[in-house]
Amino acid sequence: MLIREGKDDRTSQWSVKSLPPEMVEASIRRVGIIAAVYAFTFFMMSIVPAMIDPIARGHFLSEIEDWLPPVVSIVTALLVVLAMRADTILNVKDGLHG
């Protein structure tokens, strides 16, 4: 959030104020939840249907173009979940909340 300092618009400078720690923590938690929902949804829509039918499973696993994009997307989303949890843990240890 940018806040103006001073009364004169020509000479005033902008300063950057950070968000309250509670809002930062809530944002981190929400990003982690959204990433987890994304990973679950991608798994359920891309991988599960291909694994149910034996013919579709054989085709899905035989071609790297079929399984690599969903696997990369799911792994990336799970890494985001882990990063958000690690960031929250580090912030608590560094005294963000106290």
C-alpha angles and dihedrals in degrees: 000000000000118000126186118236121205133020100257111082093205096056100030119115129209121240126194116230118195124231120262113274092244091056092047091051092048091050092050091049092049093050089052091050092048091050091050092050089048092052092047093047093047090049093049094046101039110027108025096057090049092050096050098064114057093214093049090045092055092049093043095051096041096061120059090203089064102050106025100071095050092044092049091048093050094045091049091051091049090050088054090051090051092046092052091050092047091049091051091048092048092049091052091049092047091054100252090145100046 
